[in-house]
Amino acid sequence: MSAPTNAVSTDTQRAKSGRIRDILTRGKGRVPMLQLVMLATLIILGASLIPGFTRLNSVYSMLIIASFLGLAALGQTLVVLLGGLDLSVPAFIVLSAMLTSELYGTYGWPFPAIAAFIVLVSLVVGGISGYISHKYRVQPLIVTLGVGTVVTGATLIWIGGKQPGSAPAFLSNFVSPVGTTFGLKIPPAVVLWCLLAVGIGLILRHTKFGKSLYATGSSIRAAELALVPTRRIWVSAFSLSALSAAVVGALLAGFSGSADLTMGDPYLFQSLTAVIVGGTAFGARGDYWHTFIGALLLTVLSTILIGVGFSSSDQTIIYGILILVVVAGYSRDRALRDRV
């Protein structure tokens, strides 16, 4: 009788782990309940440990930091939904920040021209990553690492060791905790992030592009048999990933007043952590709304860690542990394990 009993027990454990995994990756009706509970718990913990944690100015500051991370993770979400990783995010952040500061502060370009140039460069170069990865069936991780290295090298050559100029003043106001949006005391960067979150979420769920992206991420072969333009989807996803990173670069230039070659480094693992902890899994599971919550969760966690004395290195270790824990949970699902 022990063998059947053990079998039933094993089946019960698998069923429970499957339900937990479903909550994490699909969110029970697309609502990331587990992540929301974790976020609420962290907010309560922060309020009890750090004086002034819930003051309005502190909340706005955290939301601005979260908007940087959330925007960097926007494109990463699209790539992860396809089953890949984009390691070129830091390179595009630095490139955009340098272009914004140098072209405006040194060469006197008007910002609309700078923005148009940044959009063009990021879309084209990001699209090249997607094209190469799809056409030659090369892992996106490898392709984006190479493209990111090229972008970083080109930025270094262009800057040539010079001190970059200053960013436009209005960008500093755009990312200021005391900034206003149409007279409302809400930082414009936060409003932009929220609007993009709503827009991307609706696009992924209710448009042909979104459905094609999910189909491609679920099974590229099946999508091609269904006449889904998979190469166009890959190119678009990687172009948008580069563009979202470029937006973060411009905002960081305004936030810092200038640019430096290391400002994109934290966003490599943080953007991936926000996506994975948010509940988006490799290959068509999850959406950007999950990543939105993931970015808030990580920002609140980071604020608490800084408040109690943890260093940036300690935070990196904790992010790594979070990724390992979540990936270990995914590994119980055979389809996800093959992708991870």
Number of C-alpha atoms within 10 A of each C-alpha: 5 7 8 9 10 11 11 12 12 12 12 12 12 14 12 12 16 16 12 15 19 16 19 27 26 20 22 13 8 14 16 24 17 16 22 17 12 15 20 13 13 17 18 13 15 21 15 12 13 14 10 13 21 15 11 12 13 14 14 21 18 19 23 25 21 25 25 25 28 35 27 32 33 30 26 32 34 34 27 26 27 27 23 23 24 30 24 29 32 29 32 32 32 28 26 31 31 28 26 33 26 23 19 20 17 14 10 12 13 13 15 9 12 20 17 10 14 22 19 14 19 25 21 18 20 27 23 20 28 25 23 18 22 19 10 8 9 14 14 24 15 17 21 25 18 15 20 23 16 14 19 20 13 14 19 15 10 12 15 10 8 9 14 21 20 20 29 19 11 10 20 19 17 21 26 20 24 15 18 17 14 7 7 9 12 16 21 22 25 25 16 14 21 17 12 16 21 13 12 18 17 15 14 19 13 11 11 12 17 19 16 21 28 24 22 26 26 19 14 22 14 13 18 14 9 12 10 20 16 20 18 16 23 26 23 23 26 32 26 23 28 33 30 25 32 31 22 27 29 27 25 27 28 25 20 16 17 22 29 16 17 11 17 23 14 13 23 19 18 22 29 28 24 33 33 26 25 31 30 28 26 28 25 23 20 28 30 28 25 29 31 25 24 32 31 23 24 23 24 24 21 19 17 20 17 15 15 11 9 13 12 13 9 13 15 15 11 15 21 14 13 16 19 14 12 19 17 13 17 26 15 14 14 10 13 17 14 10 13 15
